[in-house]
Amino acid sequence: MLSRASFTVFEEPTLPGRLQRIRAEVDPDFETLGGLILQQMQPQVAAPLYLHVAKHLRRHKNPPVDTWLAISTYQRGYKMLPHFEVGLWADRLFVTLDLLADMQQRAARSEWLMAHQPQLAELAVPQISTDHTSPNAQPLTPATLQAALDRYQQVKSGEFILGSWVLATDPRFAEPERIQQLILAQIQALTPLYRELMALECFK
């Protein structure tokens, strides 16, 4: 299971070496964790769910700076749909519900989010981000929520991401079971929102 040792894969400086370590040391944990997430989520979601583990196939020179799994209702991809991600940067874990820039039904979903700001502010979610390519996130507050929603509506490249970013120095990483519990609890807290967003889905 994911632990503090999982982050050491990013210490490998070469592309082949880092990919080899990710595949050998992190991807098996992602497969196991993904199975647990699917088991938890599937009874709560009407459509079939699929696990995607990042393969970094477009990497030809620079080693990946992060790696992740994604959960989506589309077998062939996930970036065009609301989806969950669990992954690692070199210094932190992230557990997020992602609406990325190339979202299907983007206008309808952003309008729905705008109309439900009070409910979003009450979610058991500590942080928010507008860029999945950065490890940084902000505390979720009414002000950061409003700013993120405004950006998602007005900026074509804007993204809307809710969840937890947990530094590798967090003492909970000494007990992988606690990290697993954190991941499953965060996804459970966000699953009702995920269902609402997927109710707007027309992509097949």
QUIWOWO-V26324 format. One record per run of one state. SS is the DSSP state (H for helix, E for strand, - for the rest). FROM is the first residue (numbers start at 1). TO is the last residue. Records with the same first field share a line. If there is no record, write none. Layout:
SS = FROM-TO / FROM-TO
This chain:
- = 1-3 / 12-14 / 43-49 / 54-65 / 73-82 / 90-91 / 100-105 / 116-116 / 122-126 / 130-137 / 140-141 / 155-159 / 168-170 / 175-175 / 199-204
H = 4-11 / 15-42 / 106-115 / 117-121 / 142-154 / 171-174 / 176-198
E = 50-53 / 66-72 / 83-89 / 92-99 / 127-129 / 138-139 / 160-167
